[in-house]
Amino acid sequence: METSFYKMHGLGNDFVVMDERRGRLDLTPARIAALSDRFRGIGCDQFVLLRPACREGADVFVRFFNADGSESGACGNASRCVASLIGREAGITAPVLQTRAGLLGTEIGDDGMITVDMGPPALGWRDIPLSHEVDTLRLPLWGEPAAASMGNPHATVFLSPDDMTDPRQRGPLLEHDPLFPERANIGFAQVRSAREMRLRVWERGAGLTLACGSGACAAVVNGVRRGLLDRTCRVEMDGGALSVTWRETDGHVLMSGPAVLSFTGLVALDTYPR
Ligand SMILES: N[C@H](CCC[C@H](N)C(=O)O)C(=O)O
């Protein structure tokens, strides 16, 4: 028996989306990792599951899994993709996503750009989380990153404009540092001006991706905290740019960008290891 899936991306950060709203699928972390494999499976950075919403006001419950099968509380680019799917399916322009990080309001613009309210960042060491109390604005690690959670742990290293650090070298070492009991996504940021930043993210459980929405949000929050950025910033990544605002009135972080449905397909789930 074959099961349908959507293949989507946000600035090249790509996803396989499967729907459990009409019944559970036989999925395990190992099978999710196998489906995410770019050679033996469909291939994606993150695997996204849709389930019936169980909170008032939400249109869908969304869970995010990395290519290694680990679960993440947030995924900004995938949130835009799901908002686009639900918006088209239900004929609405402001779907509400229930996630492990809370309810996310979204808005689908006439221009196809999608804005997600990612909620407020968490900046306390226990919320990131870190293994013990340190200054989350300047961690005692290589590159002295600043840490913030957008529902998932992020550490942002601010590099000089001409720095050639390769995220594939430094990223894994920082991702697995014992200071991060749940590992962390590592952003490598180069500030161009108060409203423009270049960012590459070594993602927990997925590696170097073309774009990272929650990583862009965390990098803007950390840049503002460091006095390097205005509250609205254009974040340019390898796959393209997002607009991020850390709103002063309520502390929420708004992220705007595209979402693309690449194709739909069918997969024989039971041929994948459990
Ligand atoms: N690509 C995602 C980030 C996934 C985060 C995941 N790697 C984690 O374990 O937190 C985004 O657009 O926000």
The ligand as an SDF file (V2000), in Angstrom:
LIG
                    3D

 13 12  0  0  0  0  0  0  0  0999 V2000
   15.3600   24.2770    9.0240 N   0  0  0  0  0  0  0  0  0  0  0  0
   14.5730   24.6610   10.1770 C   0  0  0  0  0  0  0  0  0  0  0  0
   15.3070   24.4740   11.4480 C   0  0  0  0  0  0  0  0  0  0  0  0
   15.1470   23.1090   11.9230 C   0  0  0  0  0  0  0  0  0  0  0  0
   15.7940   23.0280   13.2510 C   0  0  0  0  0  0  0  0  0  0  0  0
   16.2920   21.6490   13.5280 C   0  0  0  0  0  0  0  0  0  0  0  0
   17.5360   21.4030   12.8440 N   0  0  0  0  0  0  0  0  0  0  0  0
   16.4730   21.4760   15.0090 C   0  0  0  0  0  0  0  0  0  0  0  0
   16.8710   20.4000   15.4050 O   0  0  0  0  0  0  0  0  0  0  0  0
   16.1860   22.4210   15.7710 O   0  0  0  0  0  0  0  0  0  0  0  0
   14.0540   26.0730   10.1080 C   0  0  0  0  0  0  0  0  0  0  0  0
   13.8100   26.5640    9.0040 O   0  0  0  0  0  0  0  0  0  0  0  0
   13.8390   26.6720   11.1800 O   0  0  0  0  0  0  0  0  0  0  0  0
  1  2  1  0
  2  3  1  0
  2 11  1  0
  3  4  1  0
  4  5  1  0
  5  6  1  0
  6  7  1  0
  6  8  1  0
  8  9  2  0
  8 10  1  0
 11 12  2  0
 11 13  1  0
M  END
$$$$
